[in-house]
């Protein structure tokens, strides 16, 4: 193990493992690597707060400096709470959670595993109906006073399990795509002969006329899709009203500005999905619910 990697490991052990990306990096270990290599300062972790900066300063033999306000402020530890009356089961929050603290299934209500939630806020921006609220749960305690080494270790384990599952899912998806590409596309059926169609007995259904007749199953599917669209539109309208009410009170998501490039890309992707969800009542990801460890 190189000297830089060894230092990064020691730095990572002092970070709270919330994986919130407020430091500007994709997680606590990437931030630790950046500090060890001199690419980042040691005062960019709001969840660690002032004590976290002091711990890192002692390890690095550097002076204690204030937390960089560009990365956020030290605050009481929050926990995500989902308003199940607004949740439409889109699974976007499940995909955003770095520690698999949200459980649910596509088109079903989701809920938060309280002991797993690190208060990272990452589930808030992707939610298309604004049904997630970050609720402080540690009173006036902030930083490491509101967190423990045991909780940090557990969060690291959950994050590593989450990353391993994503890697496995990606490998399986690439394998399926490769297998699909390797298969020879079936030959398109020949068009029915005009003479054959014209000589068919009156009232007899030919393959061509059968294909042109929409089955009852398609009508049922269309009706189900219409009902689903109505439900989603109603949920979106409730969310818009809730968002407007929160805006009047000066409340609402606080982590949608001054975020890292990685998080902004995630927000942009979620917004594109939200628009598709609003227009079509479906999502490419709705039927892809992560398995929980």
C-alpha positions in Angstrom: 0.0 0.0 0.0 1.5 3.4 -1.0 2.0 6.1 1.5 -0.8 8.2 0.0 -3.2 5.3 0.1 -2.3 4.6 3.7 -2.9 8.2 4.6 -6.2 8.2 2.7 -7.4 5.2 4.7 -6.6 6.9 8.0 -8.4 10.1 6.8 -11.4 8.0 5.7 -11.6 6.4 9.2 -12.1 10.0 10.7 -14.9 10.9 8.3 -18.6 10.4 9.3 -19.4 8.2 6.3 -22.7 10.0 5.5 -21.7 9.9 1.8 -23.5 13.2 1.3 -21.2 14.6 -1.4 -21.3 18.0 0.2 -17.5 18.0 0.2 -17.6 18.1 -3.6 -16.7 14.4 -4.0 -18.7 11.3 -4.7 -18.3 9.9 -1.2 -16.2 9.9 1.9 -13.4 7.7 0.5 -13.0 9.8 -2.7 -12.8 12.9 -0.5 -10.2 11.2 1.7 -8.2 10.3 -1.4 -8.3 14.0 -2.5 -7.1 15.2 0.9 -4.3 12.7 1.0 -3.1 13.7 -2.5 -3.4 17.4 -1.8 -6.3 18.0 -4.1 -8.8 19.0 -1.4 -8.7 20.8 1.9 -9.6 19.1 5.2 -12.4 21.6 6.0 -15.0 20.5 3.5 -17.2 18.1 5.5 -20.3 19.7 7.0 -21.5 16.5 8.7 -18.2 16.2 10.6 -18.4 19.9 11.6 -15.8 21.7 13.6 -14.7 18.6 15.5 -14.2 16.8 12.2 -11.9 19.5 11.0 -10.0 19.4 14.3 -9.6 15.6 14.0 -8.2 15.8 10.5 -6.0 18.7 11.3 -4.4 16.7 14.2 -3.8 13.7 11.9 -2.3 15.9 9.1 -0.3 18.1 11.5 -2.1 21.2 10.2 -3.7 24.1 12.0 -7.4 24.0 12.9 -9.4 26.1 10.4 -13.1 26.9 10.1 -15.4 24.8 8.1 -15.7 26.0 4.5 -19.1 27.6 4.2 -19.2 26.9 0.5 -19.7 23.2 1.4 -22.5 23.8 3.9 -22.9 24.4 7.6 -22.7 22.2 10.6 -26.3 21.3 11.7 -28.3 18.8 13.8 -28.5 15.4 12.1 -31.6 15.1 10.0 -33.5 11.9 8.9 -35.5 11.5 5.7 -39.3 11.1 6.2 -41.5 10.1 3.3 -45.1 11.4 3.1 -46.7 8.2 1.9 -49.9 10.0 1.0 -47.9 11.8 -1.8 -45.4 9.0 -2.7 -46.1 7.6 -6.2 -43.6 4.8 -6.0 -41.3 6.0 -8.8 -38.2 4.5 -7.1 -36.0 7.6 -7.8 -35.2 8.0 -4.1 -34.2 4.4 -3.8 -31.7 4.9 -6.6 -30.3 8.1 -5.0 -29.8 6.7 -1.5 -26.1 5.8 -1.0 -26.7 3.4 1.9 -29.9 1.6 0.8 -31.9 3.2 3.7 -35.1 3.4 1.6 -37.2 0.3 1.0 -40.2 -0.1 -1.4 -41.0 -1.3 -4.9 -42.0 0.3 -8.2 -45.5 1.7 -8.1 -45.7 1.1 -4.3 -45.2 3.4 -1.3 -41.6 3.7 0.0 -40.4 4.1 3.6 -37.1 4.9 5.3 -35.1 2.6 7.5 -34.5 5.0 10.4 -31.3 3.4 11.7 -29.7 3.4 8.2 -30.5 7.0 7.2 -27.4 9.2 7.4 -29.2 12.5 6.7 -27.3 13.0 3.4 -30.3 14.8 1.7 -29.6 13.0 -1.6 -33.1 11.6 -1.9 -34.7 15.0 -1.8 -33.9 16.5 -5.3 -34.8 13.4 -7.4 -38.3 13.1 -5.8 -40.8 14.3 -8.5 -43.6 15.0 -6.0 -41.5 16.6 -3.2 -42.8 14.1 -0.7 -39.5 13.7 1.3 -38.8 16.0 4.3 -35.5 16.1 6.2 -36.4 16.2 9.9 -33.8 17.0 12.5 -33.6 14.2 15.1 -30.7 15.1 17.3 -32.0 18.2 19.1 -29.3 20.8 19.3 -26.5 18.3 18.9 -24.5 18.8 15.7 -21.4 17.2 14.0 -19.8 14.4 15.9 -22.0 15.1 18.9 -24.9 14.0 16.8 -23.1 10.9 15.3 -20.9 8.1 16.6 -18.0 6.0 15.3 -20.2 3.0 15.4 -22.8 4.7 13.2 -20.0 5.8 10.8 -18.7 2.2 10.6 -22.2 0.8 9.9 -22.8 3.5 7.2 -19.5 2.6 5.5 -20.5 -1.1 5.4 -23.9 -0.2 3.9 -22.3 2.2 1.4 -19.8 -0.5 0.3 -22.7 -3.0 -0.1 -24.6 -0.5 -2.2 -21.6 0.1 -4.4 -21.1 -3.7 -4.8 -24.7 -4.2 -5.8 -24.5 -1.4 -8.4 -21.4 -3.0 -9.9 -23.1 -6.3 -10.0 -26.2 -4.9 -11.6 -24.1 -3.1 -14.2 -22.2 -6.2 -15.1 -25.4 -8.2 -15.4 -27.0 -5.5 -17.6 -24.0 -5.3 -19.9 -24.0 -9.1 -20.2 -27.7 -9.1 -21.2 -27.1 -6.4 -23.8 -24.2 -8.3 -25.2 -26.2 -11.5 -25.4 -29.1 -9.6 -27.1 -26.7 -8.1 -29.6 -25.2 -11.5 -30.4 -28.6 -13.0 -31.2 -29.6 -12.9 -34.9 -32.7 -10.7 -35.4 -35.7 -12.8 -36.6 -36.7 -12.5 -40.2 -39.7 -10.3 -40.7 -42.8 -12.2 -41.9 -43.7 -11.8 -45.6 -46.6 -9.6 -46.4 -49.8 -11.5 -47.2 -50.4 -12.2 -50.9 -53.1 -9.8 -52.3 -54.7 -12.6 -54.2 -54.9 -14.8 -51.2 -56.5 -12.0 -49.2 -59.0 -11.2 -51.9 -60.1 -14.8 -52.2 -60.7 -15.4 -48.5 -64.3 -16.3 -47.8 -66.4 -13.4 -46.7 -66.4 -13.1 -42.9 -63.3 -15.3 -42.5 -60.5 -13.6 -40.5 -57.2 -13.7 -42.3 -53.8 -13.2 -40.5 -53.7 -9.7 -41.9 -57.1 -8.7 -40.7 -56.5 -10.4 -37.3 -53.4 -8.3 -36.8 -55.3 -5.2 -37.7 -57.9 -5.9 -35.1 -56.9 -4.5 -31.6 -57.5 -7.2 -29.0 -59.5 -6.6 -25.8 -56.3 -6.9 -23.8 -55.0 -3.7 -25.5 -58.2 -1.8 -24.5 -57.7 -3.0 -20.9 -54.1 -1.9 -20.9 -55.0 1.5 -22.3 -57.6 1.9 -19.6 -55.1 0.9 -16.9 -52.6 3.4 -18.3 -55.2 6.2 -18.2 -56.0 5.4 -14.6 -52.3 5.4 -13.7 -51.8 8.7 -15.5 -54.7 10.3 -13.5 -53.2 9.1 -10.2 -49.8 10.5 -11.1 -51.2 13.8 -12.2 -53.2 14.1 -9.0 -50.0 13.4 -7.0 -48.0 15.9 -9.0 -50.7 18.5 -8.4 -50.7 17.9 -4.6 -46.9 18.1 -4.6 -47.1 21.4 -6.5 -49.5 22.8 -3.9 -47.3 21.6 -1.1 -44.2 23.1 -2.7 -45.9 26.4 -3.2 -47.0 26.4 0.5 -43.4 25.6 1.6 -42.0 28.3 -0.6 -44.3 30.9 1.0 -42.9 29.9 4.4 -39.3 30.0 3.1 -39.0 26.2 3.5 -38.2 23.4 1.1 -35.1 21.4 0.0 -31.9 23.2 0.9 -29.3 21.1 -1.0 -30.1 22.0 -4.6 -27.6 24.9 -4.9 -23.8 24.9 -4.7 -23.6 21.2 -5.1 -20.9 19.1 -6.7 -20.8 18.4 -10.4 -21.7 14.8 -9.7 -24.8 15.7 -7.7 -25.9 18.4 -10.2 -25.7 15.7 -12.9 -27.9 13.5 -10.7 -30.4 16.3 -10.2 -30.5 17.1 -13.9 -31.1 13.4 -14.8 -33.9 13.2 -12.1 -35.5 16.3 -13.5 -35.6 14.8 -17.0 -37.2 11.7 -15.6 -39.7 13.8 -13.7 -40.8 15.5 -16.9 -41.2 12.1 -18.6 -43.1 10.9 -15.6 -45.4 13.9 -15.8 -46.0 13.5 -19.5 -46.3 9.8 -19.9 -47.1 8.4 -16.4 -44.2 6.0 -16.7 -40.4 5.9 -16.2 -37.6 3.9 -17.6 -36.6 3.1 -14.1 -39.9 2.4 -12.4 -39.6 -1.4 -12.8 -36.0 -1.5 -11.7 -36.1 -1.7 -7.9 -32.8 -2.5 -6.2 -32.6 -5.7 -4.1 -31.9 -5.0 -0.5 -29.0 -6.7 1.2 
